[in-house]
Amino acid sequence: MQTSLTDEHVEQKRAIANRVKTIVAIALSAVIIVSFFFPYIRFVFRDTSYPLTGLQLATVRGMMVYGPQMSGLVTIPLLTRIAVIAGVVLALAGIVLLLVRKPVWAGVAYILAGVTPLVSLITTSNIQTAVTSLNISEIEIQYLWPFLCTLAFGIAGAILSLWTQGTERLAQSIFKVFSCVSVGSVAVITIYIIVSGAPALAEIGVGNFLFGTEWEASSEIFGILPMILSSIVGTIGAIIIGVPVGLLTAIFLSETANPILAKIVRPAVELLAGIPSVIYGFFGMLVIVPAIRTFPPFQGHTTGDSLLAAIIILAIMVLPTIVNVSETALRAVPVSYREASLALGATPTTTIFKVTVPAAKSGILSGVILGVGRAIGETMAVIMVAGNVPNMPRLLGSVRFLTTGIAMEMSYSTGLHRQALFAIGLVLFVFIMIVNISFTYISKKGVQMDAN
């Protein structure tokens, strides 16, 4: 009888605690809904201030901005409108779901409501771009308490809703949420890049943009074919040099190295991974570029700032990634594979290249994929050694990569020019996605062939 009373008392306490959590979650979502009618974001353009409520962000067409030389109507981005409205609708949905005792779905609604301010944060940068095109540099965007409430209370409401299912369910839900962060980040970045870059592609024309051979921002001529080809050739060149060197280094460290020598080589490789890009750029500018310029066969044919210099510096930069990942994959191969090969009479070298490396090829390919990503995305070091002229790629000629084109001109770009730079980012994003998908397909195909 005593045990029964104790269990009943525990259940009552748990029910009261869950009721309190539900009431607090509903109260927080009510604050989110009410905050929709209070100033959400304040835009300050020179001496003009526009404090806009969530309702105004969703309904008004835009803001009239007056500059020293020109003025115009700056419209509210569609995604900003959708995000603000979605925050309120999802908070209301969370209340309804809690009342009908669907706490898990309520938690999902609250999480999505908490994400909507981040979407607003990203999309309002388009307003800054539009105002900059009016020759107004004094721009300030202030995110007020309703913005912060939606972000904080949405997450808090999700935690409270899921907590009513018990601590274990809350922990599982938190793990799932954080596991989805990477997917959500990719989705948000993808949407932002598409929204920012698509207008330029529509105005310039996809064909003219992708296959045009001239880039003259002052004349609004935007062709990025030289940059695309330079990026592709530079990445392929870096991989052709870096992969054999990195793979053989990994084989040396995992299979044949003397322990004392390995203790010297491994920290040196790890040190390469920690060196900032700008240091690589300085090294390339002060050592590689002069070496190319003074190399007897090249004298008089190049200034040193060239595609070749970019390939060499990128090949050095991808080495740590390829070496570390490949070494880990090689060490993961079971010792029994090596012993079986040696027992059948194979030499150690034959065992390495016929047994160990094929068994570890999935991990090695992952290292190559990461190396390709590092080479494609590198900016600072390439800026310092490539010459930065949008020419068609020549080994000894100055070139400009996609990444360097964005970095060099984004700070002063406005209007169509700025949108074209975002379109370059979109092309670069698609390019990287194609590379990753291709490597993943090749890796899975190789695993299936081995299984067969």
LINWO-V384280 format. One record per pair of residues at least 24 apart in sequence whose ideal C-beta (glycine too) atoms are under 7 Angstrom apart, sorted by sequence separation. I is the first residue (numbers start at 1). J is the second residue. If there is no record, write none. Layout:
i: (I & I)
j: (J & J)
//
This chain:
i: (57 & 288 & 379 & 383 & 284 & 288 & 378 & 379 & 383 & 402 & 403 & 58 & 87 & 330 & 333 & 377 & 402 & 57 & 58 & 333 & 332 & 379 & 87 & 284 & 54 & 86 & 87 & 117 & 330 & 329 & 332 & 83 & 117 & 280 & 54 & 116 & 117 & 329 & 328 & 329 & 83 & 84 & 114 & 280 & 83 & 113 & 114 & 280 & 326 & 325 & 326 & 79 & 80 & 83 & 114 & 113 & 114 & 325 & 326 & 325 & 80 & 111 & 40 & 79 & 80 & 110 & 111 & 114 & 322 & 325 & 77 & 321 & 322 & 110 & 111 & 272 & 273 & 110 & 272 & 77 & 321 & 322 & 77 & 269 & 270 & 321 & 107 & 110 & 269 & 36 & 74 & 318 & 321 & 107 & 269 & 32 & 33 & 106 & 107 & 269 & 376 & 32 & 74 & 318 & 376 & 74 & 317 & 318 & 33 & 103 & 104 & 32 & 33 & 103 & 373 & 103 & 104 & 314 & 317 & 29 & 72 & 103 & 71 & 87 & 91 & 94 & 98 & 372 & 70 & 314 & 317 & 29 & 70 & 29 & 65 & 69 & 107 & 111 & 122 & 67 & 68 & 94 & 369 & 67 & 313 & 26 & 65 & 67 & 119 & 122 & 126 & 241 & 369 & 65 & 26 & 310 & 313 & 25 & 234 & 238 & 242 & 246 & 250 & 254 & 233 & 237 & 241 & 245 & 249 & 253 & 365 & 247 & 255 & 310 & 22 & 234 & 238 & 242 & 246 & 250 & 254 & 309 & 310 & 230 & 234 & 238 & 242 & 246 & 250 & 254 & 309 & 365 & 243 & 247 & 251 & 307 & 234 & 238 & 242 & 246 & 250 & 305 & 29 & 32 & 305 & 306 & 362 & 305 & 41 & 43 & 361 & 362 & 45 & 307 & 307 & 308 & 307 & 308 & 306 & 46 & 306 & 307 & 45 & 306 & 46 & 54 & 306 & 307 & 45 & 305 & 45 & 302 & 301 & 44 & 289 & 255 & 284 & 288 & 43 & 298 & 281 & 285 & 41 & 42 & 281 & 284 & 285 & 41 & 251 & 255 & 277 & 280 & 284 & 41 & 42 & 278 & 281 & 41 & 277 & 281 & 40 & 277 & 281 & 39 & 40 & 41 & 40 & 38 & 35 & 35 & 35 & 79 & 32 & 247 & 31 & 32 & 32 & 31 & 32 & 29 & 28 & 243 & 28 & 29 & 28 & 239 & 242 & 25 & 239 & 239 & 25 & 24 & 25 & 239 & 235 & 238 & 21 & 235 & 235 & 21 & 22 & 21 & 231 & 18 & 233 & 227 & 229 & 230 & 226 & 229 & 226 & 226 & 234 & 230 & 230 & 231 & 230 & 231 & 227 & 227 & 228 & 215 & 227 & 227 & 213 & 217 & 220 & 222 & 228 & 217 & 224 & 224 & 203 & 209 & 200 & 204 & 200 & 199 & 200 & 197 & 200 & 201 & 200 & 197 & 196 & 197 & 197 & 193 & 197 & 193 & 194 & 193 & 193 & 133 & 132 & 133 & 129)
j: (81 & 312 & 403 & 407 & 309 & 313 & 403 & 404 & 408 & 427 & 428 & 84 & 113 & 356 & 359 & 403 & 428 & 84 & 85 & 360 & 360 & 407 & 116 & 313 & 84 & 116 & 117 & 147 & 360 & 360 & 363 & 116 & 150 & 313 & 88 & 150 & 151 & 363 & 363 & 364 & 119 & 120 & 150 & 316 & 120 & 150 & 151 & 317 & 363 & 363 & 364 & 119 & 120 & 123 & 154 & 154 & 155 & 366 & 367 & 367 & 123 & 154 & 84 & 123 & 124 & 154 & 155 & 158 & 367 & 370 & 123 & 367 & 368 & 157 & 158 & 319 & 320 & 158 & 320 & 126 & 370 & 371 & 127 & 319 & 320 & 371 & 158 & 161 & 320 & 88 & 127 & 371 & 374 & 161 & 323 & 87 & 88 & 161 & 162 & 324 & 431 & 88 & 130 & 374 & 432 & 131 & 374 & 375 & 91 & 161 & 162 & 91 & 92 & 162 & 432 & 164 & 165 & 375 & 378 & 91 & 134 & 165 & 134 & 150 & 154 & 157 & 161 & 435 & 134 & 378 & 381 & 94 & 135 & 95 & 131 & 135 & 173 & 177 & 188 & 134 & 135 & 161 & 436 & 135 & 381 & 95 & 134 & 136 & 188 & 192 & 196 & 311 & 439 & 136 & 98 & 382 & 385 & 98 & 307 & 311 & 315 & 319 & 323 & 327 & 307 & 311 & 315 & 319 & 323 & 327 & 439 & 322 & 330 & 385 & 98 & 310 & 314 & 318 & 322 & 326 & 330 & 385 & 386 & 307 & 311 & 315 & 319 & 323 & 327 & 331 & 386 & 443 & 322 & 326 & 330 & 386 & 314 & 318 & 322 & 326 & 330 & 385 & 110 & 113 & 386 & 387 & 443 & 387 & 124 & 127 & 446 & 447 & 131 & 393 & 394 & 395 & 395 & 396 & 395 & 136 & 396 & 397 & 136 & 397 & 138 & 146 & 398 & 399 & 138 & 398 & 139 & 396 & 396 & 140 & 385 & 352 & 381 & 385 & 141 & 396 & 380 & 384 & 141 & 142 & 381 & 384 & 385 & 142 & 352 & 356 & 378 & 381 & 385 & 143 & 144 & 380 & 383 & 144 & 380 & 384 & 144 & 381 & 385 & 144 & 146 & 147 & 147 & 146 & 146 & 149 & 150 & 195 & 149 & 364 & 149 & 150 & 153 & 153 & 154 & 153 & 153 & 368 & 156 & 157 & 157 & 368 & 371 & 157 & 371 & 372 & 160 & 160 & 161 & 375 & 372 & 375 & 160 & 375 & 376 & 163 & 164 & 164 & 376 & 164 & 393 & 390 & 392 & 393 & 390 & 393 & 391 & 392 & 401 & 399 & 400 & 401 & 401 & 402 & 400 & 401 & 402 & 390 & 402 & 405 & 392 & 409 & 416 & 420 & 427 & 417 & 424 & 427 & 416 & 423 & 416 & 420 & 419 & 419 & 420 & 419 & 422 & 423 & 423 & 422 & 422 & 423 & 425 & 422 & 426 & 425 & 426 & 426 & 429 & 414 & 414 & 415 & 418)
//
